[in-house]
Each structure stands twice: as structure tokens, then as C-alpha cells.
Amino acid sequence: MSFLTLYGRTVVPGIVEGEALVSHEPISGWGGIDPARGVIIEPRHELAGVCFTGKILVFPSAKGSSGWSGFFQTTRLSGTAPIGMVIGRISAKSALGAVVTRVPAVTDLGQDPCAVIANGDWVRIDNGKVEVTKR
Amino acid sequence: MFLTDDERRMRDGAEGAAVAAAMDLLIRYGQALDAERLCDVRNVAGTMTQPSPVKARLVREGGWNKAFAVINLDSDEDLEIPGMGVPTCQLQHGFGADALGVVPYPKQNIELQASAESFYGRHGVNILATCTPYQVGNLPVRGEHCAWMESSAVIYANSVLGARTNCEGTASTGAASLTGKIPCWGNHRDENRKGTHLVDVRVRVESFQDWGMLGYFAGQVSGEDRPVVTGDISRPDLTELKHFGAAAATSGGVELYHIPGITPEAATLEAAFRGRKPPAPAVYGPAERRAVYETLNEIGSATDVDFVLLGCPHASVDQIRRTAVALDGKRLSAGTELWLMAPRALKDVADRSGYTAAIERAGGRVLADSCPAMSRAAPSGTRVFATDSAKQAHYLPAILGIEAWFGTLEECVEAAVTGRWNGGLR
């Protein structure tokens, strides 16, 4: 097992740990996820059909419609939300999305989180710090 | 984040619990963005009335006060929602009662939305019910700070009007509507409005279709950044820039672009880049044009078209008139439907001008308030649709699981009349 610690900026404060689900492509909210099931549904997306419920979602950025935050808020209201977010490049969509999903979230990590974190790695977010235990 | 005395008072409850909850959300959001402060807005475009299963449940549990608190303020408190603090409009939402019997859309959604319109109308929300508020009386002025949702409206407001808004969401616009505040971040700040990418057009762009394809290309090459477009282009009108922007916001995440000599913050190429040296251009020539066309048509294989969709973003009066002219004296194929989406205020103009009647005589429909993507509703049994909108050609196949053809308005009308797709890049 190897360890890695990244330091970034807190988007939503809090501490959480869990398994990483890593997307190398930006994620769409409206038209990109099914909030009732917590599943990515965009055809041709590398994670199409994959469920993010209970995972720490690691992704480069939010794309698409301004419905992004509303869709992730609905995952919280439906009990299908991710438990944390590690965001490559912040935007209004993903910042508000993390806030209304109400899960610990972090960005500006100095390294590309989607390159150094892999699916299944164990990730602990502690406000602006991200500790990664490689699988 | 710095707060003024007035903002602290709101946060601490001086204007009531709902305003305090709104300020709490704006503070959490501003901190998430690392914003230095908030700015004042007097123009909010958001969404409150659009039906959804979660909203229906919240209304059953606690009425519209609860739905607004949970969804539009992200609050778990039991709140009494006051009147809007600043001018606020509802963007596109679900279909209304006039769509009954035309659009396969649940009657309970129509009823839920009618109840929402009544509640929010009493609270001062202008029910514009369109993705193009700038076509029907909400026309921000240059430099005006706004809090708008709807990516195609945001890019129009920033780029064509020179107003300043980020691509906001349901909760941030809800909070802004009560407080008149939004984080002063991103597009609100001068330093984030200069061009980042240069698109050099080397193939003549002057039609509505070509402006949409150029927008799709500009989004592909600049992602979430800010393209500057120069070269062999005509002087565009509202309809063409509406299509260009919607496409650029769809293929990338563009919220602001400049066209030197045309859009207001770029009198010249130098002004578009604020005096910095322009980067190496991305060339849009015949090969790039063909590649965009093929991308937008890659989902189409069957040539039997059973649905034609026009008016995305919502049609201008000129688009409605041109559709009426193209359909004059014709009749739709028995197996094909044609819907044209428009703002309700402009449908009124089309009704008075006789355009709606001309489209209906041919068997087509002019519909208001919504669209098939927002409402997940197309004619029953649709397998293949055709559209003149790059944005709908991009989204609708994924949302409804159908095939798409992208072409000109005339090709779409011909497909509706013959029931067959016969389009091609010319």
C-alpha cells in the first residue's frame, strides 16, 4: 500500500472517507445523471451506467446545463448522493452543486486529482487536505 | 468573505428567516467559490415552477413555502416566503393546459405547475416561461450585474448585451431573488472577461445553420473559456447569435465570447484580448465545418422522420414567420409531427399575425412555455427527429433515446412534409 497527501482549498468544509470513483471527463448534471438512482447516464461517458452513491466523486469539472446543482441537490434529497467531491477546476455549477449536496468538497490541489487518484483508492477528505491510500 | 453591514443584518435575521436562509446559502456558496464579496443584482432569472417528483412531494408535505425553502434556498427550516426582493422571472418550465391532447405530458404536472404559477405570481415572480427572457422584455443593459440560469441565456446576456452573470443554479437564483445579492466572482469581474481563444473563420458563415455550427466549433475548441471570433462572417442578427451561443454553451461550457466590431465589449480584436497578444488561432475552414456537421448528424441513420422540432432556444417572431412561409399551402406527412417552441408572448404576436394559423393549417403546432428536453416529451412513438438547432441535436438523442438529424429550417420543413430526411451540407 502507498499513501499520498494532497493539499488544496476547501469548497465545503467537513471530514469524510470512502472509496474513490474517478471520472477523467467532465460530468453533466441535467441530462448527465439520473438523480433517482445516483447513476451517470450520459451515453459515451466513461462512467455511463456507474453509480456514485456513497462514493467520493473525483472529477475534473462540471459541464452542461445550469441545472447541475439542482440535479445533485436532488441526489441528496433522494438518498443517492456521493459522500464527498474532489473537483479539478471549480466553477459556479460545481461550487453550488457541492454546497447543496452538502458533502465535504475540495479543489485547487496543485496536482490533477483525476490523474493521481484511481478508482477504488481509499480517500479521506479533511477540509482542504486529501489523503489517498492506493488500492 | 467580506460582508457589508446590510448583508450582515440580512444574515442575522433583520429581514426575516427566509432572507436569512438566503444569505446563509449565498455565504456558503461564496466561500465555495473563494469569492471576496457579494455584488448587488436587480435582475434574476431562475426556476421555481418546473414540476418534478421531488417538488411534488415537498408541496404535498408543506406547500410551496416548503418547496421554495428546500429547493430554492437549500434550507431545512420551516419558512414563510416573502415577496421577491428584486425583479425575478421564471425561465422555461413544463407545458401548460393548452398542450393537453397535443403533447403526451402528465396532467398532474400541468396542475402542479398551474398551482406554482399562482403562488409565485402572488410573490412577484414574472412568469416569462422562456429560455430567452431577452426576447420578451428582460433585456439587461451593458455592465448590469444579473443572476441568471439557463446556459443559452447566460451566454447571450454576457456576450451580446454586455451584462454580467455566471451560469447560476436553482438555489443561488432563489437566494438572489430574496436578497438582491450574488457572489462577485467569475464573469462579474473585469479581469475574467477578456478573450482566451481565437477562432479564425475561413469559410463563409452567414446562414442560421452556419452560425450554429460555428458556435458548436467555438465551444469544442474553448471549453469553459472565452473565444474571440474573427474572419469571414456576416453581420449576425438576434436569431443567429441565439443559435451560436446556445451551441457554444452546449459543446463546451462557454459563458462569454467576443466578436470584434459586433459584440459590445470588443470594438476591435485588441479590445477583445484587452491588449494582450492574441493566441494562435483555431482555424474554422471547410474541413472543420464538415466535421461539426457530421458530429451533429452522427446519431441519424434511419431517414424516416416522425418528428420535426423547431425553436431551440425559443423561436423569434422571424423564425415563426419563416416556418409559416415554408409551410404555406403544404400539408405534413401523415406519420410526422412538427412542433415549434416559442415564448408565449411571441406566440401571441404570431397568433395576431396569422403565422400560427398558417402553421396549424399545414398540421404543425406552435407551443409555448417548454420544450421536449425540459419536459421529456415528444410525440408518442417518436424514433427519429429532425431539428434546425445544434443544441437539441446534441441533447435530445440522449434524453429521449431517439435518432437525430440536424439541418436547415427548410430541410426540416421538407422532412415534415415528405416524412423523409433529405438534408445535406451545402
Interface residues (C-beta under 8 A of the other chain):
Chain A: R9 V11 V12 P26 G31 A36 I41 E42 P43 S61 A62 K63 G64 S65 S66 G67 W68 S69 G70 Q73 T74 L77 S78 R89 I90 S91 A92 K93 A95 L96 G97 A98 V99 V100 R102 A105
Chain B: L25 R28 Y29 A32 L33 D34 T47 S52 P53 V54 V70 I71 D74 M149 E150 S151 V154 N166 C167 E168 G169 T170 A171 S172 W185 G186 E224 T250 G252 G253 A373 Y395 P397 A398 I399
